[in-house]
Amino acid sequence: MADLEEEDDDDFDISLLRFTSFFAYAYLGFTIITGVVHVSLGSESFFPGWAHIVSAVLVMGEITALLIFLIELKGKVGEAI
């Protein structure tokens, strides 16, 4: 009975992690669009647009790495118990 509850908790944790990361990716997608629009307008200073784009891409990589790490860690902790 306790194993079943732990498995449900694990499924809920991973689902919540994926749900939260979806909104982080959506926000970063809008950040990239903002940067592209700023760069494409051809204003005098296009550096802030490129900074938005580069920053969003780096944070997407960071979120992906954290997701992979946490999912793998959750799996290893579950095996150890």
N, C-alpha and C positions, 0 to 999 in steps of 0.2 A: 504494500500500500504506500509506503514512504517513497519507494522508487518511482512509482507512478506520479506522485506529487512533485518530485524533483524534476522528472522529465517534463511535466507540464510547465513548471517554472522556467526550465531551460528554453522551451519553445516560446514562452511569453517574452523572455528576455531578448532572444534573438529577433522576434517579431517587432518588439518595441525599438530595438536598435535599427532595424531596417526601415521602419516607419519614420523614425527621426531623421535618418540619413537621407531619405527621399526628399524631405523638405529642405535639408541643407544643400542637396544637389540642385533643387529648383531655385533656391536663392542664388546660388553661384551661377546658374545658367542666366538668370536675369542680370547678374553683375557682368558677365561676359558680354551680353547684349548691350548693356550700358556702355561698356568700353568700346565695343565695335562702333556703336552710333557716334560716340564722341570722336573717335579717330576718323570715321568716314565723313564727318562734317567738315573736316579740313580746317579746323580752327588753328590759330597761331601756335598754341601750345598743345600738341597731341600727346605729350608724355603722360598726363593723368589717365587717358584712355588706355594706353598700353600698360600702365601700372595696374589698372583694374583687371585687364585681361590676364596678365602674368600672375597676379595675385590669386585670381579665381582658379586658374589652372593648377597652381601649386597647392592651394587648399583642397581642391578635388583629389589630388594625389594623396594628400595627407589623410583625408577622410577615408579614402579607399584603403590605405595602409592600416589605419586604425580599425576599420571594419574587419579586415582579414585577420589582424592580430587578435582582436577580441573574440571573434568567432572560433579561431583555432584555440585560444586560451580556454574558452568555455568548454570546448570539446575535450581538451586534455584534463581539465579539472573534473569534468564529469566521468572520465575514465578512471581517474585516480580514486574516486570515492567508492 
